Amino acid sequence: DRAGVKPLYWYFKEGLFLFASELKSFHEHPNFQKVINQDVLAQYLQHGYVLQPHSIFEATQQLEAGHTLQLNLKTQEVEKKEYWLVLEFYEKPKLILSDEEAINQTEEILKKSFDYRMVSDVPVGTFLSGGYDSSLVTALLQYDRDEKINTFTIGFKEKGYDEAPHAKAVAKHLGTNHTEYYCTHQDALEVIPKLAEIYDEPFGDASAIPTVLVSQLAREKVTVSLSADGGDEIFAGYTAYDNLINIEKKFQKVPYILRRASAGALNMLNPAFIPFTDNMYNFEIRYEKIKKMLVAQSAAELLEQSYEQYSQNELDKLLLKRTSKIKTGFDTDISNISNSLDQMLMVDYKTYMADDILTKVDRATMSVGLEGREPFLDRSIIEFAAQLPNEMKYRDGEKKWVLKEVTHKYIPKEMMDRPKMGFSPPITEWFRDELKSYFLKYLNPERLEKEGLFNPDEVVRLRDEYLEGKNVSVHRLWFILMFEMWYERWM
């Protein structure tokens, strides 16, 4: 499909052609060769998910969004064709619209798409976080309907993570049939061992835990549930866009030749010998990012660098085999897109949205027999939003401007305006306390040495520093843990 909502894997080696919507299906074939692609492993450790068109296994690929695959049975040649490209719509001239026209047209297109995805002969619900995207999906579906929409949310007792009260307030305002559940570390203990089975490949987005739980919760009442994924990537909702646009503006004031010279000077310094940096949070990767950002020639490059978890030096120490960078959606030719925001939206659409967000929701919902639908990812919405003038999406620091204006027709602004929280569980706290046994079991030197992929000393160093309360990113360890649990299940 055009967004990558549903997966398709294919394997072609020594005359054997396999294809399936789940990678686990290939394991059933006796001639499927399970050889880990170590370049893909390195990329996974940087981002926490495997990027299209790659797979964790050699000779195995994912078919990218907007593509078809044809196998010629006579010649045994495979031909891949791109039938739809989101880039083309960002390259088109922007629509000329007044504010009122933009708001009304956006509302009309959203209504049509959302209503279309309500067509069903079985009970339907929505995942409701209380944020703009899920609230608007729910509002448009509940409007003018006599029957109450079923809404579902997951909360956390830990301060700074809990969106459930906001979701409850929105549900009450809209008059939905609302169900909430509070996720604890005990729930995580039960869900984490299932993740390797559910996700087929190593998958390091920790919000998979509450996503599986909210899918289980919804399945008790409905068989179809609508998510609100894609709103941030299509209408510009991420805080990263703010930060990177500001960074790029500052860099543009400095001639490229001077930025390149500055990066070269930094390259001559070893960060390990810079005073006062021993206890700074992930100093080496931040130092590396500064060097890369100085010579970045597009906002898309800045975006990729902002996502990476490791410097190349750190990655070389972590893995036993030196790896090479592989081509992904981050390498899309964006030379015809001059606007920084458009570059970031287009690249996020092809990478983070398709390979993290949609993977997370599809596998979680399917694992409990729940049909997940993605109303924001209707072709008409994607193509329209790509051609909207950027000031309709990002205005004076206000993200998703037009989407918020539509929402305020149904839900008061004062109810909606609050800091963006996301859907991540408090794993930093949990893994230093109730869940640290996972790190001790799976990130141990004997296991790692037997596998022959990771440098055991480096993994144990990261693990112990984290458990001692030092400034080590829990996401680095979580990514390795998820790989190790996947390896145990599938290798």
Secondary structure as UniProt FT lines:
FT   STRAND          9..13
FT   TURN            14..15
FT   STRAND          16..20
FT   HELIX           23..28
FT   TURN            30..31
FT   HELIX           38..47
FT   TURN            52..53
FT   TURN            58..59
FT   STRAND          60..62
FT   TURN            65..66
FT   STRAND          67..72
FT   TURN            73..76
FT   STRAND          77..82
FT   HELIX           86..91
FT   HELIX           99..116
FT   TURN            117..118
FT   STRAND          124..127
FT   HELIX           132..142
FT   TURN            143..144
FT   STRAND          150..156
FT   TURN            159..161
FT   HELIX           164..174
FT   STRAND          177..183
FT   HELIX           185..191
FT   HELIX           192..194
FT   HELIX           195..199
FT   TURN            206..207
FT   HELIX           208..219
FT   TURN            220..221
FT   STRAND          224..226
FT   TURN            229..230
FT   HELIX           231..235
FT   HELIX           239..252
FT   HELIX           256..267
FT   HELIX           271..273
FT   TURN            275..276
FT   TURN            278..279
FT   TURN            281..282
FT   HELIX           283..295
FT   HELIX           299..307
FT   HELIX           312..318
FT   HELIX           329..331
FT   TURN            335..336
FT   HELIX           340..348
FT   HELIX           349..357
FT   HELIX           358..367
FT   TURN            368..369
FT   STRAND          371..373
FT   HELIX           375..377
FT   HELIX           379..387
FT   HELIX           390..393
FT   TURN            396..397
FT   TURN            399..400
FT   HELIX           401..407
FT   TURN            408..410
FT   HELIX           413..416
FT   HELIX           427..430
FT   TURN            431..435
FT   HELIX           436..442
FT   HELIX           445..451
FT   HELIX           456..467
FT   TURN            468..469
FT   HELIX           474..490
//
